[in-house]
Amino acid sequence: MIMGELLELLKDGHARTVELLASELNTNVDDIERKLEYLERVGAIKRVVFCAGKCGSCSGCSAGDTTIPCKGCTPDGGFKNMGQMWEVV
């Protein structure tokens, strides 16, 4: 049942760390990471990347790394203490 509960938590749009997800679902971080990886692999969720190389106007984007937000597209100091965000597809 944890998979369905995990999807429900992800649907609310709030960013959470894997530690917080594990705590909310009474499980451990490894279990949550496995479930997130599975859900991403089957196309049920996708990781939210703030820039993903789409702005084309900063060094991060021109470097071509679309797995992390580039410095030109994040606020000063970055997104401190913010969990990874996932979008339910």
C-alpha positions in Angstrom: 0.0 0.0 0.0 3.0 2.3 0.4 3.3 2.8 -3.4 -0.3 4.3 -3.6 0.3 6.4 -0.5 3.6 7.7 -2.0 1.9 8.7 -5.2 -0.8 10.5 -3.2 1.9 12.5 -1.3 3.6 13.3 -4.6 0.4 14.6 -6.1 0.0 17.4 -3.5 2.8 19.3 -5.2 4.9 19.9 -2.1 8.6 19.3 -2.2 9.8 16.7 0.3 13.1 15.1 1.1 13.3 11.3 0.9 13.8 11.4 4.6 10.5 13.2 5.1 8.7 10.9 2.7 10.1 7.9 4.6 9.0 9.3 7.9 5.5 10.1 6.6 5.1 6.6 5.3 6.7 4.8 8.2 9.4 3.2 6.2 13.1 3.8 5.5 15.0 6.0 3.0 16.2 3.1 0.9 12.7 1.8 0.4 11.5 5.3 -0.7 14.4 5.7 -3.1 13.7 2.3 -4.7 10.0 3.2 -5.1 10.8 6.6 -6.6 13.3 5.0 -9.0 10.7 2.4 -10.0 7.9 5.0 -10.5 10.2 7.1 -12.6 11.4 4.1 -14.7 7.8 3.1 -15.5 6.8 6.7 -16.4 4.4 7.3 -13.5 6.5 10.2 -12.2 9.2 12.5 -13.4 11.8 14.5 -11.6 11.2 18.3 -11.7 14.2 20.2 -12.9 13.9 23.9 -12.8 15.9 24.9 -15.8 16.7 21.6 -17.6 18.9 23.5 -20.1 15.9 25.3 -21.7 16.7 28.9 -21.0 19.8 28.9 -23.2 21.1 32.1 -21.7 23.4 31.0 -18.9 26.6 28.9 -18.5 24.7 26.0 -16.9 22.4 25.7 -19.8 25.2 26.0 -22.4 27.1 23.3 -20.6 24.3 20.9 -21.5 23.8 19.3 -18.1 20.0 18.9 -17.9 20.0 16.9 -14.6 20.5 19.9 -12.3 19.2 23.5 -12.3 21.8 25.9 -13.6 23.1 28.7 -11.5 21.6 31.3 -13.8 18.1 30.0 -13.3 18.1 29.6 -9.5 17.7 32.2 -6.9 20.8 33.5 -5.0 21.7 30.8 -2.5 19.9 28.1 -4.5 16.9 26.1 -3.1 18.3 25.4 0.3 16.5 22.8 2.4 14.1 22.0 -0.4 13.4 18.4 -1.1 13.4 17.0 -4.6 10.2 17.6 -6.5 8.5 15.0 -8.5 5.6 15.4 -10.9 3.0 12.7 -11.3 2.5 12.0 -15.0 
